[in-house]
Amino acid sequence: MAHTRSAKKMIHVQSEERRRNRTIKSSVKTYIDKAEELISGKELEPAKAAVEQASVALDKAAHKRVIHPNNAARRKSRLIKKFNAAFPSPSK
């Protein structure tokens, strides 16, 4: 338990930050789950839109430092890899 005033204040500040970050992390996970569900359902256009939406959400979370930028890049890469495997582009 914190004893000094500054330590008590930091506990309060950190709990507020954690509360704000939790909502962002939750929404990012939701976007990723929706995109993966549409990819597995083989729905091209909705899946493409969902992947884009998840990508934007990951970028925003990384920009706000809610998640590490490398974490966001890794998640985006995995999601896009799944999308490309499910919907191969037509050969040129």
MODELLER restraints for C-alpha pairs under 7 A, 6 or more apart:
rsr = mdl.restraints
at = mdl.atoms
rsr.add(forms.Gaussian(group=physical.xy_distance, feature=features.Distance(at['CA:2:A'], at['CA:8:A']), mean=5.58, stdev=0.5))
rsr.add(forms.Gaussian(group=physical.xy_distance, feature=features.Distance(at['CA:21:A'], at['CA:66:A']), mean=5.82, stdev=0.5))
rsr.add(forms.Gaussian(group=physical.xy_distance, feature=features.Distance(at['CA:24:A'], at['CA:61:A']), mean=6.76, stdev=0.5))
rsr.add(forms.Gaussian(group=physical.xy_distance, feature=features.Distance(at['CA:28:A'], at['CA:54:A']), mean=6.55, stdev=0.5))
rsr.add(forms.Gaussian(group=physical.xy_distance, feature=features.Distance(at['CA:28:A'], at['CA:57:A']), mean=5.74, stdev=0.5))
rsr.add(forms.Gaussian(group=physical.xy_distance, feature=features.Distance(at['CA:28:A'], at['CA:58:A']), mean=6.25, stdev=0.5))
rsr.add(forms.Gaussian(group=physical.xy_distance, feature=features.Distance(at['CA:31:A'], at['CA:50:A']), mean=6.93, stdev=0.5))
rsr.add(forms.Gaussian(group=physical.xy_distance, feature=features.Distance(at['CA:31:A'], at['CA:53:A']), mean=6.90, stdev=0.5))
rsr.add(forms.Gaussian(group=physical.xy_distance, feature=features.Distance(at['CA:31:A'], at['CA:54:A']), mean=4.94, stdev=0.5))
rsr.add(forms.Gaussian(group=physical.xy_distance, feature=features.Distance(at['CA:32:A'], at['CA:54:A']), mean=5.51, stdev=0.5))
rsr.add(forms.Gaussian(group=physical.xy_distance, feature=features.Distance(at['CA:34:A'], at['CA:50:A']), mean=6.80, stdev=0.5))
rsr.add(forms.Gaussian(group=physical.xy_distance, feature=features.Distance(at['CA:35:A'], at['CA:47:A']), mean=5.61, stdev=0.5))
rsr.add(forms.Gaussian(group=physical.xy_distance, feature=features.Distance(at['CA:35:A'], at['CA:50:A']), mean=4.81, stdev=0.5))
rsr.add(forms.Gaussian(group=physical.xy_distance, feature=features.Distance(at['CA:35:A'], at['CA:51:A']), mean=5.37, stdev=0.5))
rsr.add(forms.Gaussian(group=physical.xy_distance, feature=features.Distance(at['CA:38:A'], at['CA:46:A']), mean=6.80, stdev=0.5))
rsr.add(forms.Gaussian(group=physical.xy_distance, feature=features.Distance(at['CA:38:A'], at['CA:47:A']), mean=4.98, stdev=0.5))
rsr.add(forms.Gaussian(group=physical.xy_distance, feature=features.Distance(at['CA:39:A'], at['CA:47:A']), mean=5.48, stdev=0.5))
rsr.add(forms.Gaussian(group=physical.xy_distance, feature=features.Distance(at['CA:39:A'], at['CA:83:A']), mean=6.10, stdev=0.5))
rsr.add(forms.Gaussian(group=physical.xy_distance, feature=features.Distance(at['CA:39:A'], at['CA:86:A']), mean=6.59, stdev=0.5))
rsr.add(forms.Gaussian(group=physical.xy_distance, feature=features.Distance(at['CA:42:A'], at['CA:86:A']), mean=6.99, stdev=0.5))
rsr.add(forms.Gaussian(group=physical.xy_distance, feature=features.Distance(at['CA:55:A'], at['CA:76:A']), mean=5.95, stdev=0.5))
rsr.add(forms.Gaussian(group=physical.xy_distance, feature=features.Distance(at['CA:58:A'], at['CA:72:A']), mean=5.42, stdev=0.5))
rsr.add(forms.Gaussian(group=physical.xy_distance, feature=features.Distance(at['CA:59:A'], at['CA:72:A']), mean=6.61, stdev=0.5))
rsr.add(forms.Gaussian(group=physical.xy_distance, feature=features.Distance(at['CA:61:A'], at['CA:67:A']), mean=5.92, stdev=0.5))
rsr.add(forms.Gaussian(group=physical.xy_distance, feature=features.Distance(at['CA:62:A'], at['CA:68:A']), mean=5.67, stdev=0.5))
rsr.add(forms.Gaussian(group=physical.xy_distance, feature=features.Distance(at['CA:62:A'], at['CA:69:A']), mean=4.85, stdev=0.5))
rsr.add(forms.Gaussian(group=physical.xy_distance, feature=features.Distance(at['CA:62:A'], at['CA:72:A']), mean=6.17, stdev=0.5))
